[in-house]
Amino acid sequence: MNRTDIWGRIERHSNPWDMIVVGGGATGVGVAIDAASRGYDVLLLEQSDFGKGTSSRSTKLAHGGVRYLEQGNIGLVMEALKERGLLLQNAPHIVHDLAFVVPNYDWWEAPFYGVGLKLYQLLAGKYGFGASRILSRQETLEHLPTIKTEGLRGGAVYYDGQFDDARLLIHMVATAFEQGATLLNYVEVTALAKDAQGFVDGVSGRNMETGNEFRADAKVVINATGAFSDRLRIQAEPSAAPIIVPSQGIHLVFAASFLPGESAVMVPHTSDGRVLFAIPWHGHTLVGTTDTPIAGPTLEPVAMEQEIEFILATAGQYLAHAPTRADVLSVFAGVRPLVRATGAANTAALSRDHVIQIDRSGLVTICGGKWTTYRHMAEDCVDQAATLAQLPDRPCLTHHLRIHGYHESARDFGALAVYGSNAHEIRQLIAADPALGEPLHQALPYLKAEILWAVRQEMARTVEDVLARRTRALFLNARAALEIAPAVADLMAQELAWNQSTRTHQLHAFRDVASNYVLNF
């Protein structure tokens, strides 16, 4: 995936694309995979980096959604559980099963949650991850040795999926590319083009690195910009009514000692009406999330003080050692692209079903949904977009399409497991230059070779791309990420021929972003 070659491909493309996809998150890249694998000619453009927005800021769970079961949304739960199973099948190097324990402190909780979780298991059918069951007090403590013991009666365990969201997305970008799609980050769509009848038939864009502008024609344009969907819809049709109700969620990251072992905690009811998770992730403990309505989306949302206090207080109710602000290694926020609905009392009550809307201009917008169901969302979107564009009818092929890097025994690769089959190539880099096998920081699980791989093979263009999404350093330990930023900039400068001014600019830009991930205390 050489960015210069891909840009050249766009410039040489003389005929209209079958589909232009705007947005390089899970939904947009999923659409590109689906459409390209059917043989359609696809161009995807992302204004920033792949996954810069919502798709890198989730709770890292491939799950059916226990909370949606309580809401009675059986259809969404069954769809998500099936997609969870397909994710494990198609990307076992990134997705794995995880035990979740619901601790019980009241006599009625064990039978109540036990029945609900058994139903959750049954709904998964052949895509199930493991049998749920009631736990004794001792068994609960074996799963969760740091749980608060006062009043603990026992618990219930069930199984769901866990993954690295940004890492999966980068492998999806590679998958789309392998299927024939043309994808490019750091290209802003500046305008939508229309034909004489007022139908959208292309886009105008600008290469954010060079300033070069271009026009690309298409038989159909798909708006997969998530929380920013209304901006593109209003460009196409100024009178369009907004459909996105943005909501913000945050996560706090702590040391692994807060949740040792291989089990997660699920708190089914919190004071804001959401489920709270504490999960082991990349040798750390991830706790979240909140649900706070916001006025509008931004590319770099910032955690609010009341959200931070809420998670600290709620986690402290269940962990024997209550975390404090001083224990927070990183804090990150993400925006949910929730779809407007009538009768919902708050954003937590809004459905996570996806919506496909075709405006009078012919712009196809796909929004809502959840990470786990990206494949099904893409299938639905491509079906409708192909019909609208009068493209040849071709079946979806993604049910059993392996994601780039597929490897059944990836866990044997240790810290490089998330690269799957690419781990071998990264090891070859180290064999050729042993210095690349050195860790970047003692508090982080990343090697210098991973920086070169990100630049050469994964279209990483900035220090932030590498430290936030190609690796997860910024999300795991913000201060450690800041400490290694100069070394990362040096490695990237050699690969991308940066001068000193560009290197300095890159470091300033990263420090500005990283300041939002450091919690002052």
N, C-alpha and C positions, 0 to 999 in steps of 0.2 A: 504494500500500500504506500507507494511513493507519491507524495502530494504534488510534485511537479508533473509527473506523468499523468496524474488524474486531472489536473488543471488543463493540460494539453488535450486530453480526451474531450473535455467540455468544449474547448475552443474549436476542435475539429468536427464536432457533431453538427451536421447541417440540417438534418431532418427533425421534425418535432419529436420529443421524447413521448413514449407511451404515457408515462406518469412522472410528474415532478413531486417529490415529497419535501415539504418544508418542516424541519424539526428533526434533530438527531438524538432524541431520547429513545427509551425503550419502544414506545409506540411507533415512532417514525422509522426506526431501524427495523423493527419487526415487519412493518409494511414493505420496506425495501427488500427484505429477505423473501417474503412471500411472493411479491410481484416478480422479482428477478428469477426466482426458482421456477416460476410458471413460464418464463421465457419472455416476459415483458421488458421493454427498454426503460430503465429507471434511473432517474437522477435524484439524489438526496442532498439537500443543502442545510447546514447548521450554522447559526449566527455566531456561536461561540465554540466551545469544545463539545464533543460527543458526551452526553450525560452531565453537562455542567449544571443543569437544573435538577428537577425532581428525581430523575433516575439514578443519581448517585447518593441520594439523601434519605433513602428508605430505612426501614427497620431491619433490612437484610433477611426478610423471611419470604420463602416461597410457600404460601399457605392458603387454605381455603377461607379462613376468616371465622373464627369461633364467634366473634361478636355479631357477624351477619346472620349466623344461625339463630342467635337469640332474638334478632330482629324479625325472624321469620322469612328471610330471603334465601329460601332453600335452593332456588335455581342458581343464584350467584355462587353459593357455597359448593354445589355439585360441579359447576363449571370450573371453578378455581381449583378444586381438589383433583379433577381430571388433568388440568393444565399443570398442576404441581407434579403429578406423576410423569407427564411428558417431559417436563423440565429435567427431572432426575434422569430420565431415559436418554435424553438428547445431550445433556451437558453434565455428566457425572463428575467431571473434573472440577466443577465449580459449585454444583448443588449437592447437598447431602442431607440426610435425615438428622433430626435433633429431638431429644426428649424434652418435653415441657411439663413442668410440675406446677399444679395449682395447690398451694398450701391451704389447709383447712384449719380454722380457728374456732368455728362454731359447729355444733352437732349436726346441723342440717346441710352443711356445705358438701360433705363427702357424697351422700346419695344424690343430691341435686346436681352437682357438677359431673358426677360419675355417669348419670343417665345422659346428660347432654353431650359429653365427650364420646360416649359409646355410639350415639347417633352420628356424631361427626365422623367417627371411624367407619360406620356402616355406609354412610353416604359416599365415601371414597371408593367403595367397591374394590375392583381389581387394582386400583391405583393407590391402595392403602400403603402407609409407611410403617405401621406397627400397631399392636393392640393396646388400647387404653385400659387402665385398671385402677382400682382403689389401692392406695398405699397406706401402710401402717405408719405410725409416728416414726419408728426406727427407719423404715424404708425411705421415708421422706427426707430424713436427715442424712441418709447415705447418698441420696441424690443431691441434696442441698446442704452441705455441712455448715454453711454460714447463715442459714435462715434463722430468724428469731424463734427461740424455743418456747418462750413464755406463752402458754395457752395453746400451743400447737397440738392438734389432735391427730393429724395425718395429712393425707393429700390425695390427689388424683394425677395420673401421668397419661399423657397422650403424645403422639408423634407428628411433627410437621417438618417442613423443609427450611433450610438455611442456605444462603448464598452470599457472594460478594457482588452487589449490584453493578458497580461501575466496571468491575472486571468482566462480568458476564456481558455487559453492553459492548465493551471493546471487542470481545470475541464474536459478538453478533455482527458488528461492523465488518469484521474480517469475513464472516460467513456470507454476508450480503455481497461483498466484493467478489468472493469466490464464485458466487452464483451469477455474476455478471453485472451487478449494480455499480453505478458510479456515485461515490459518496465523498463529500468534502466538508471539513470543518472550517470555521472562520470565514464563512461566506454569508453575508447578510442579504436577505431578500428585501430589496428597497421598495418594490412596487409589484403589483399584479397587472399583467397585460390582458386586454380584452379585445375580442373581435368586433366586427361591425354590429353584431346583434347584442353585444354587451355580455357575452359569455367569457369567462376567464380562460385564456388559451396560452398562458405562459407567465414568466416572471422576469423582472429585472433584478440583478444582483450586483454585489460589490465584494471583491476579494479584500477582506479586512487587513491582510498583510501588505498587499501591494497597492491597494486603492483602485485596481483595475475594475471597470464596470463591464457588464455583459447583459445580453438578453438571451433567454432560453425559452423556446416554444414547447408546448405540451398538449396532448390530447385531453389530459385531465390533471388538475393540480390538487394535491391532498395537503390539508392543513393539519399537521400533527405536532403543533407547538405547545400542547399541554396547557399550562396555566396562562400562556400568552395567546390562546386561540382567538379570543375576541378581537385582538388587535388586527390580525390578518382578515378576519371576517368583516370588520368595519372598513378595511381598505377595499374589500371587494364590494361591499354594500353598506354605505354610510348609515343607512337607517336600520341596520340589523340590531336586534335586541340582544344584549349580553346574555350568555348562557353559562359563564363560569362564575362560581362563587369560591374564590380562593380561601384556603385555610392553611395555617402554618402549624407544623409540628417540629419539635426539637428532640435531640438526643444528647445525653451526656455519656462520656466514655471514662471509665475508671480502670485501675489495675486489675489483673486477673484475680488477685487475692480476694476481691469482693464476691466473686462467684467462681470458686475453684471447681474443677470437675468438668463434666461434659453435658450437664443438664441446664436448661433454662428455667426461669420463673415466669409464670403468667398470672398476673393479678386481674381477675375478670371484671372488677368494678372499682373505679376510682371516683374521686369527687367531681371530675369533669365529664363523667359518663363514658370514658374510654377504657380500653384494655391497656394495661401497662406491662411491658416485657422487660426482663433483664436477661441478656443472653451472652454466652461466651462467644467472642469473635476475634479472630487473629491474635489470640493471646491476651485479650483485654476483655473488659465487661462493658457491654453496651446497654444503656437503659433509656427507654422512651415508650410512648411519645405523647405529645400534647395535641390539642386541637383548638387553635385560636383563630377566629375569623380575622382577616386582614383586608385592607382597602384595595390592595392590588398587588400583583406579583412583581418580584425583582429577581435578577439573576443571582444575586448574593444576599439572600435573606439573613437577618440577624436575630439570634435568640433574644426573647424578651425576659426581663428580670422575673416577672411572675411565673413564666414557664420554667425557668431554672429552679426557682424555689419550690414549685409544685413537684417536680421530679425528685428533688432532694428529699422533700418531706415524705412523699409517697414511698420511695425506696427505703427510707429510714424506718417505716412502719413494718417492714418485712425482713430487713437484713440486720443481723445481730450487731454488726459494726455499721452504724448509720453513716453514710458518706457525707462529707462536707464540701464546701466550695474548694478547699485546698486540695481535695482528692481528685478533682476534675482534670483529666488530661486533655480533653478536647470537648467542645460543644459545637454542634452544627444544627442548622435549621433547614427545612425544606418546605416547599409549597405544594399543597394538594390541588390538582385541577378539578375540583368537585363541580358537578353539573347542577344548575339551578333546578329546584323542585318546589312545588307548593306544599304547604302544610308541615314542612320540617321545622322543628323548634330550634335546632342548632346545627352546626356543620357536622357534628358527630353523627347526627341522624340521617344525613344525606346518603343516598345510595352510592355504592361504588360500581354500579353497572356502567358499561360504556355506552356512549351515544354517538351515532353517525348522523350528521346533518348535512344536507345538500341545499345550499342557498340558491336563490333564483339566478345568481350569476354562474352557477355550476361549480362553485368551489365546494369541495368535499372536506368536511371537518370531522375528525375523530377525536373524542375527548372523554374524560372520565376513566372508568376502569381501574385496574390495579396492576402492579408489576407482574404478578403471577399469571395474569390472563392476557399478556401482551400478544401471544401467538394467535389465540382465538380472535382477539380484537383485530389483528392484522388480516386474518382470513376474511372476516366479515367486511372489512373496509375494502380490500382488494376486489372481492366479489362485486360490491356495489360500484366501485370506481370503474371497473372494467366494463360493466354494463352501461354506465353513463357515457363512457368514451367509445362505446361500440367496438371494443377490442375483441379478438377471438376468445371464445369461451374455453378456459383451461382450468383443470382442477387444482385445488390446493395440494401442495406436496410437503408441507412443513410438519405434519404429524410425526414423521419419523426422520426428519432431516437433522443430522448431527451438527451440533454447533462446533465451530472451529476450535481445534485443540482437544477434541473428544479423546478421552483415554479412560478406560475402565479402572485402571490401577494408579490413578494420578496421585493418590495419597502417599504412595511410595516415594514421591519426589520431594517430600518434606516441605520446606518453605517455598519451593517453586511449584507446588501442587496446582495452584490456580492457573498456571500456564498450560496445564495438560501436556499434550505431545510436544509443545514448544519448549518445555523444560530442557529437553535434550539439546536443542540449539543454543539455549542460554548457557548450558554447561560447556558447550563447545567454545563459546566466547571466552569463558573463564580458563579453559584448557589452553587457549592460544595466548592469553594474557592473565596469569594468576592474580595480578593486582585487582582485576575486576571481580574476584571472588571475595573481596573484603567487604564487611558490613558497613553500611553508611553511618549507622549509629547503634550503640549497644542496646538502646531501648526500642529499636525497631527491627523487624525481620526482613530487611531489604538489602540487596547487594548492589554494588556499582554496575554490574553487568545488566541489571534490570533497567537502568537509565538508558544505556545504549540501545537496548532492545526496544524500549518505548519510542525512542526517536526514530530508529531505523525501520521498524516494522509496524508501529501502531499510531503513526501520525501525531505524536506528541509534539507540540510546538512551543509550549511555555513551561517555565518551572512549575507553575501551578498545575498544568496538565499532568506532569510527572508525579508530583507530590500529593495531589488530591485524588486523581482518578486512575493513572496507570499503576501507581502504588497507592496505598491508602494512608500514607504517613501523616498527612494533615488531619485526617479523621481519627487517627489513633492517638497521636501525641503531638499537639500543635507546637509546643516549645521545642521538641526534638526535631520536628520538621523545619522550623526556623533555623535551627543550628546547622542542619546539613544543606540548607538551600544554597550557600556559596559553592560547596563542592559539586552539587548537582548542576548549578549554572556553569561551572568550569567544564564538566563533561559534555553538556549540551552545546556550549560555545564551540568546542572542537568539532562536533558533528554538524552543526548548522552554520558554521563560519560567522559567529557573532563577533562584532567588534566590542571594545570595552564599553562603549556607550549603550549598546543593546544589552549587554550582560547586566550593567548597572540598572537599566530600566526594568529588566525582568525581575531582578531582586526586589526593587522598590514595589513593583506591582504585586509580587507574591506576599511581601510583608503587609501590604495594605489588606489583602484578602485574609491572610492568616491571623491578623489582629482580631477578627471576629470569632475565631475558634479558640482563642486563649481566654480563659475565665479569670479575671482579676479577683484577688481575695485579700 
